[in-house]
Structures are given as structure tokens and as C-alpha cells.
Amino acid sequence: MQGETGSRILVVHEALPRPDRNACDLRLMQVLNELSAQGHDLTYIGRLEPEPDRYAQPLEEKGIRVYSQDLERLRRFGTEAFPAWSFERVLRKGRFDLAMLFHWFWNPLTVAEDYLDEIRRFSPRTRVAVLTDELHGLRERRLGEQSGLWADIERARSFEQREFEAYRNADMVLAVSESLRQGLLAIEPGLKIEILPNVAETASGTPEHGCRADLQVLAAQVRRVIERVWELRPKSYNPGHAWSVLRVEKEFPDLLTRPAPERIPFRLQAYCTLAECLLAQGNAAAALEQLRHIFTFVREGRPHDPFFARVLLELDECYRRLGTPELGSGLVSEARDCLAPPAAPPPPPAADPGADTLAVPPSRKRSKRQVPRLDISVIIPTYNRAALLASCLAALERQSLAKDRFEAVVVDDGSSDETERLFQGLSVSYPVVYRRQPNAGAGAARRLGSQAATGKYLLFFNDDTIAAPGLLEEHLRVQREYAQDPCAVLGYFLYRRETNKRALSCFLATRPLIFPYLALKPGFHDSSVLFITCNLSIRREAVLGAGSFDPRFRVAGDTELGVRLERKGYRILYHPQALAWHDHIIFTAADLIGRARAYAAADLLLFRKHPYLLASGRGPFGRLDADWAAKTRNSLEQSRRQIMEWTQAIARFDHLDFAPLFSLRNGEVSEAEGVLRAFDQIVPKVYWFHLFERLLELREQAVSFQPSAISGRPSAALAAR
């Protein structure tokens, strides 16, 4: 058995030691000298060192092998170059007894997070010690308290969580002082901690008497540490382990293959997306961790960026769900600041009265008659989705259409989150009208928004609609081109790539079950079911002239208004160049069933209001009479068991990461496409089963409803179904 001397030791640090520049590196050099003097074989890695320089020479003269700039790991920070060496080969060749990882937050990813799992994987006999010289989270928390900025406070909370995650995963923690050791144990009593003294020579380089005695203490303590190392049994490699800060790389494997300049921005977006997925699953604590990691990349004060408005509002939602809203105090006001346009440059200095210049009188305010009418009003109903709404509003800031030609009309449908506070003092570069109503549904909200709007055209959004920069201009161009045709212009929806992470979300994003325009060709269509108010424009006078939205419809109010407009001769002009993104990636089996049941109630109300839609009786709803009810009830009972099995099969994909299945082949198709083809067969049947089941329940509660057999053609909406 190997004893105290002759151990093979790997040291991993951010850079090579520069003892002539700072005391920390002087102390590090003393530790390396002592390890070498005691006969240990040393290998040193400087993770970020750009190239071997004069600081490598003192190490190499002592027989220490030096590796600098680990390009394999720097890929995640946007560096793109061929690596000269591989950490895996260093591990396999080195057969190390001990790996000493220096722990600081100099960079977004610590040495322990970057290397520890690979040491476990490729060198299972190696013990791992993490060396720290302070409580990093505590230091950062004090800085955050001084600045008062939430970016600093959340970064501190991230550091607190991550540093102890590193200590728990190590075999041993090395602290530089007894006071630090006691501080660590007070937070995590189960840690195995040894002291590696923090000694350094004076600035002149001449050791003092006390320092010589400390150099003796260091020698004894190094021997003790090595003795303790050999008493340890290294922890086993866990292939399922994922550092909290690196979880996004497993959830979004394309993160490291994107073009180098996109990697960090996409990583920040991935943290936010993953947090939203976790929130949707009810795991607010894990979502909070992911959001905090974003601030590791933000080091210079308050970030003035709409993306961070969304992040701050998601943080606020996490704290609210965890029952600690006081910890998020101030987040909404900072989010509001992030949404505000950049401050205008200061006015030029006043002219010298004695200079030969032409005096320009101050401009007068326009009278109401002089104010031009807005071209377009964007109608946005919202309910408890302040963070998504922030992204929706931010996209309108980036429109190519002049800011004085459009407005946003936001109707808050009784939100209980921070939506109302977001609009208290909100300053953006385009006009915003905010209205709030008791919770009554999207139909009532769109009705109120249409009344409050002043634009010639209305563009209907959802709060998760993210407009492409030219969207408003494109809607206006097409509306003017077809001004003589009574029509509503329906644009196209792209889905974020992250939609592929969930099977049902991916299915609905690529199949026309819920969004029928996915199967449309550009041009005119006679179909009220295509009156879809998530990217659709129409003249305001047409909406008001048809009676606007019926507030009784909490859902499907757009289809019902489309029925009335269709009778007035309006058609749908599908124009996919009017592009927006659907910023909603989570859709579960429970959501599918809930939507079916909600639309059952809307369908019953639709047929009650427009009984002519059932005139032929040939559609799936028949005439909604007793004969139809008996046949439908019998059909549902015969299929119930099968439907329940299919529903459970769909639900098993709710929390499964679906994206990797696209790269796995099963014959000629990917595993993912095989699942989607299976969904083609079962998802529509599950949806319609639950819709008809609920329709029967509601019909039995209102048996007096007997639609008149008024003559007329069946609705195109029913034909589409």
C-alpha cells in the first residue's frame, strides 16, 4: 500500500500561479513547493491560461507537468479551436491518487463543476479534494446588500447553493483556516474538512520569523492532508448526476454545437426555458435555481434588457409559489425598468446668446384634431402570465413600424400575479393602454380591448405571441392591398425549438388538430374556424359592426365572431409572411383534456346561439337531439377503456425529454417520428372523446335546449372538425 510520499496528485486551477502579482498565488506556490518537496508527483492544469508562458517555467523546473487552456471546456464559453490535449487522456495516463480542485467563482462555471464528474468517470480510484478560501456566497450576499441590485442578490443565492453542491460531491474539503472550517460546518455539518493553512511571505519576499514557523505548520498539515486522503474511499461515479448549473446542457444538447457567438445567449435563454418547464411541473424550487444561474453571467450592475424583465418576473412567480413573496420584493419594479427603452441622449447645450444663430421657438402641443389616427391596435388579453407578457411587449419594441403608428391594448383578465404592478409606471416607446376587468375570459377581454382601441385595424394577439420585427408592417401592407375585399388577415405561427422537448407540444405544433392553419395554403378561405385571434388582423369597424366578441364565450369567442363575420361576407386571407412565434412549450395530457371539456361548453353555446349550424345534421354533432345523444353515449361507453389507456400513454410523455428521440433511428424514421405517428392515431380520438363526454353532461343539464332546424348550409368550422 502506498504511504505518505510518492502520491500522484492533479491540481486544477483557473490559471498558472503568478506569485509576483498577488498573495493568493504566492500561497499556492508554497503549497506546490511543499508537495513537491515531500516527494509527490504533480500535474497542474490552468483551465483558462491562454498559452504556456514564463509562469509555466518555475513549475516545470520542479518537475511539475503543466497543461494550459482546456479548449474542450472553453467551447461552452464560445471559444472555437482544436484542443492540443484531452483531459480524459491526462486522467487515464496520470492514474492520480488525489485531484485538488481550487474553488472560486472567477468564471460562470467553477473548476469542480467542470471537472469533478469526469474524474469520477475516467479515474474512479482518484480522491477529490475541493480547496476554498472563503464562503463565496456570503461574500457575494454582502456585495448584493451594498448595491441593492437583484442581479447581485440572486447571484449570491446561486453561489450559496452551488458552492455547497461542490463540497458535498467532493471526498474532502480543504479550508484555509479554522474559522472558515467552522463556518462551513455550521452550514453543512457532515462535510469532511481539513485545513491547508493560508501562509504567505511578506511583500519584500523575506520570510519573517513567524512566517518561518508557518511554513513548518504548512509542511505538517500537508502531510496530514495526504494521510487523510489515503483513509478516504472515493465516491463512485454517478452517470445520472447533473450539476444544477449544467442541467441545461442535458436538456438542450445542441447548446454546445451552436455557432460560437450564440452559445452564451442561448444558454441564458435555456436557463429561463428550463425554469418555465419546471414551474409548469410545479417545481418552483428547482425553477428558482435555474433562473439564478443566469446572473452568474451578469456582472455589471442592472442589465437593461427585456429578456431580464422576463427572468425577474419568473423569479417573482417562484417566490410567490414557494410562499415567500417578500424575498422577491422589488423584482417587478426592476422588471419594469428592464422593459423601458434606453434613455434619450441629453439635449445639446443652450446656444450662446451672443452667437450668430437662428432662434427656434418651442413647438406647440397638437390639438386633438391634429393627432393622426393610429394605423393599428394590438389587442392582448392576459391572465397570470406576467413574464410571458413582458416578452410579448418587448417584441413590439423591435417593430419596424414607426412607434407612433401603433398601440398595444392590454386587457388584464383579473390576474392575481404581478401583472397589474408591472403596468404601474411602465414606460415603453409606443403607446400602451392597460385595462383590467374581473376574470371573465378571453372573449370579454377582447371585447373590452376592441372598444378601447383607437387604431384603424385591430391585430389580435395572445400574451404568448412574440411578433417578428416586420409583423405589424406586413399586416398593414396586406390589409391595404386587399382593402376592397372584406377579409381578416391570418398570419403564421412558428414554435420555439424547445417545443420539441415535449411530445404532445411537438405534436400540436406540427399537426392541425387545434391550429388548422398548419395545413393551409396561402390565399383566401371560407372558414370561420380560421378566425384565430393569436395573429389575426381586421378592420376595427368590422369587429364593432358585427357586434364584437360575445363575452359569454370564455373560449372559442373568436370562432363565434367568425361565424357572424362569415355571414356578412368576410373571408380569411392566410398570409404566412406575417410571422410570429408561439412562446408556449408545455402542453400536457391534462391540458388536452381540459381544452376539450372547455370547448364542449363553448360548442353548446355556439349551437344554441346559431342553431342553423346544425341544420343538415350530417356533422359529428348531429342535431344534438335525443337520438344523437343515445348513439354518442353508446359509442363513448364502448371506447372508454381504450381511451383511458391511450390517455395514460400520452401522459407518460408529459415530463419526458422528447428532443433526443429525433436523433435515434428506428428503421427509416426517427424514434420521435414514430411516436408522433402513433399520436396521429390516438390524440384526436382522446380529444374528441372528452369533448363529447362533456357535451353530453352539459346537454343533460340543459335538456330543454332543442335547436331549431333552420335551413342553411353547415358551418365550415364543423366541416373542418
Buried (B, 14 or more C-beta within 10 A) or exposed (E): EEEBEEBBBBBBBBBBBBBEEEBBBBBBBBBBBBBBEBEBBBBBBBBBBEEBEEBBEBBEEBEBBBBBBBBBBBBBBBBEEEBEBBBEEBBEEBEBBBBBBBBBBEBBBBBBBBBBBBBBEBBEEBBBBBBBBBBBBBEBBEBBEEEEBBBBBBBBBBBBBBBBBBBEBBBBBBBBBEEBBEBBBEBEEEBEBBBBBBBBBEEEEEBEEEBEEBBEEBBEBBBBBBEBBBEBEBBEBEEEEBBBBBBBBBBBEEBEEBEEEEBBEBBBBBBBBBBBBBBBBEBBEBBBBBBBBBBBBBEEEBBBBBBBBBBBBBBBBBBBBBEEBEBBEEBBBBBBBBBBEEEEEEEEEEEEEEEEEEEEEEEEEEEEEEEEEBBBBBBBBBBBBBBBBBBBBBBBBEBEBEBEBBBBBBBBBBBEBBBBBBBEEBEBBBBBBBBBBEBBBBBBBBBBBBBBBEBBBBBBBBBBBBBBBBBBBBBBBBBEEBEEEBBBBBBBBBBBEBBBBBBBBBBBBBBEBBBBBBEBEEEEBEBBBBBBBBBBBBBBEBBBEBEBBBBBBBBBBBBBBBBBBBEEEBBBBBBBBBBBBBBBBBBBBEBBBEBBBBBBBBBBBBBBBBBBBBBBBEBEBBBBBEEBBEEBBEEBEEBEEEBEEBBEBBBEBBEEBBBBBBEEEEEEEBBBBBBBEBBEEBBEBBBBBBBBBBBBEBBEEEEEBEBEBEEBEBBBBBEBB
